[in-house]
């Protein structure tokens, strides 16, 4: 097993044994099976990542800022990397295989909606019922503030990017894709990965801003998302 990956696995295991879930940093599942699934998938996933990175012109191993962009209408998840010596670049685009609901933010538990907004991956779970999973920090500060203003409670939670092909309220990527996303988040990221979830790609078509949109704060949310997406060149302009 390559030294760099071995070092990351040892760190992962140490954090797993010592940490509980935290909203302010990384956390991993505290219950590991006898055979750690990360170690089981390492050889095939590392080879795929090595090929992917070298073909994109990156050295290997790599440490970089990692971002994910999810677009509901297009049903895609884009992976972006930013290294000090290179600008922000798209590494790969994956199809989303399963996602419930429709355009619009998540507002309450059980509404089957995938949240929309600016989030972070805060928890890597190697023991997921859906192969592997990565948890979003929903509800974030914006979600909680709007809920408080409207007197809403029971916002729901446990929103994950995971394996498998179907999902209710989460984002299902398939097992092969989640292996790559999970391991690159563990290996490459310099901190919690950003994940932006939008109803569609605002880089190609302007975000809706009509005041009649419901909820009334939706234009504010969509402007935040559009401003963040502006940092990422559209595929046509790469």
N, C-alpha and C positions, 0 to 999 in steps of 0.2 A: 504494500500500500504506500503511495507517495507520501513523503514526509509532511508536506503542507496539509494534505487532507487528513493525515493521522493527527496532526496537531489540532486541527479544527474539531475532529471527532472527540478527542480527549477533552477539549474545552466544552463542547456541547454536553458531554456526559457529566462533567463537573457542575455546570450550570443547572442541568436537569436535577441533580441530586440535592443542590443547595437552595434553589430558588423556587418561589411560588409565583403565580401569575401576578404581574405588575403592570399598571397602566403607564408607568413612567420609564419603562425600559424593556429589554428582552426578557422573556420567560419561556420555559418549555414545560412539557408535560412532566409531572413528578412521578408518574408510574411507567416504568419501562418494562417491557417483556424480557424474558431471558435472552432472546435473540433480538438485538436492536435492529429494527427495520432499516435504519439509515446505513448501518454497516453492511446489511444484506444487499442493498441496491447500489452501494458506492461504486463498484467497478464499472458497471455499465453506464451509470449516470455521469461519472467523472469523464469517461471517454467521450460521451456525447458533448459535454460542456467544453472539453478541451478542443474538439473539432469545431464547435460553434464559435468559440472565441478566437481561435487562430484564423479561421476563415474570415472573421470580421476585422482582422488586423490587430487584435489584442495579444499581448504576451500572456503566458500562463505559468504559474498561477497569477491571479489578478485580485486587487482590492479596489473597489470602486463604489460610488454612490449608485444605488439601485432604485429604480422607480417602475411602477406598473400603471398602465392606463387601460381602463376597462370601459368599453362602449357598448351599451345595451342594444341599440338598434343594429349595429354592425356585428354584434356578438363576437367581439374580439378582445384580446388582452395583449397589449404591446409591452415589451420589456425594453427599458432604456438604461444605459450605463453612462456614468460620467467619471472619467479618470482625470487626475490633475494634468497629465500630459496631453489629454485629448478633450475635445468638446463633448457635449451631450449627444449621444448617438443611439439610434434604435438598434437593438441586438436581434430581436425576433418578434414575430406576431403569432399568437396562438388563437385558434378558434375556441370560443366558449361553447361547451357542449350542453350545459343545462343551466337555466336561470328562470325563475318564476316572476310573475308580476308584469309591470308595464312601465313606461316612462313616468318618472316622478319619484320623490324621495320616500324613504321609509318613515312612518310617523307613529306606529304603534305595534305592539306585539301581536303577531298573528295576521298581519295584513299581507303577508306573502311577498312583500316588496324587498328588492335589493336596495340598500341605501345608495344615495347619491351624494357626493361631496368629496372632501379632501381628507384622507385617512392615512393611517400607518398600519403596517403589519407588526403586531405586538406579541404574538405568541405562535411558536412553531410546535405543532403537535404531531409526533411521529407515530402515535397510537390511535389515530383517527379510525372511525368506522368506515370512512371514505378513503382508505389507503393512507394518505397524508393530508394534513390541512394546515392553513395559516390564517390566524384570526385578525380581523380588522378591529380598530379601536372605536367601533360604533357602540353607543352614541358618542360622538365627539362633542366639543364645547359648543359648536354651533347648533347641533341637534338638541342638546340639553337646554340651551338658552331659548330657542324657539318654542320648545315644549313648555318651558316654565311660563313664557309670555302668554301662551294659549291655555294654560291649565291642564296640559296633557301629562299623563303618567303612563307607566307600563310601556316604555318605548321599545322593549324587546332588546335582543342582544345575540351573542353567539353567532356572529356573521363570519363565515369562513370562505376562503378560496380552497377548494378541496378536489380530490380525485373523484372517480365515478362519472357518470354521464347524465345524472338528473339531480335536481336540487329544488328545495322550497326556501326561498329567501337568501340563499347563498349562491356561490359561483362555482359550478362544476366544470373542471378542465379536462377530465380523463386522467387515468393513472400515469401514463407516460409523461404527460405535460406537467402534472403536479410534482412528479419526481424531479424534473429539471428545475421548476420554479422553487421548490423547497430547498434543494441542494444549493442552487445559486444564491438564494437568500442567506443560507447558512454560511457558505464559503466566501462569497464575493462582497457582500454588503459591509459597509463601514458603520452601520447603525440600523435602526428600524427602517425598513423599506417604505417609501411613500407609495400609496395606491390611490389614484384618482378614478372615481366612478362617475360617468356622465351618461345622460340619456342617449346621446349620439355624439359624434365627433364635431365639437364646436370649431375646430380648425378649418373645417370644410364648409360648414354652414353656421351662420351666426346663431348664438343662443337666443331663445325666445325671451322677450322682455316686456310683453304686453301687460299692463297693470291688472287686467282681468284674470290673469293666471291664478290658479289656486294650488296650494295655499298662497296667501298674499305675499309671502316672503320668498317665493320661488325665484323671481327675477334676481334678487340679491344673491341667492345661492348659485344660480347659474352664472352670474357675473364673476363670482369667486372662482368657479370651475374654469370658465373661459380664460380668465387672467392667468391661471396656473398653466393651462394647456398651451398658452401662447409661448411658453418657454420651450416647448417641444416642437421641432419642425414637422410639418405634415409630411407624409411619406412621399408625396409628389415633389417636395422641395428639398429632400435629403441630398 
